[in-house]
């Protein structure tokens, strides 16, 4: 089955700096890669996703890149703000025949310091 | 538009008991998935339902079961509770199969004593 590794497990940045979280996946059939943000006491919230036919996607301060050959994808947050502090999860899925099952990484605790 | 609603939000049970958790998906969403979240194992897939049929099942013992009703609402049941079942149980809905876009509820926090 699919295995997703995520690094780093914790990340501390100064407000206004950039943050980068990296994930690798094992199943070459995976074709959908979402990122979730989970705040304390809440469920994960989908913040951005990318499909295998695209190499990069951007939404305001958030961007995701995908390298299918190397089987890794990354989340980039620019101009970080205190409200970006949360746990971020990457995930991978083969959605064309596998339903909506996601395999998650182990999470990155992002702390944005003032 | 209301999000995914899970009830109860918190519950405490003792070993050997059983528990039923409920999930109401976003209106118009027909797929419901369940995940278990623990500090040690992270987010793990339990099962997915679509049109009242289980479409996918994760690697959990038979004590974990679920069902989906005709209105897309779903329930999951855990029988003969063990201490290790203490976790946040998350329900996620999606408009259809094979999209991957899951929208999560806030979860049901189960503590087994």
Interface residues (C-beta under 8 A of the other chain):
Chain A: X32 X34 X36 X41 X42 X43 X44 X45 X46 X49 X89 X93 X95 X96 X97 X98 X99 X100 X101 X102 X103 X104 X105 X106 X107
Chain B: X4 X31 X33 X42 X43 X44 X45 X48 X50 X55 X56 X58 X90 X92 X94 X97 X98 X99 X100 X101 X102 X103 X104 X105 X106 X107
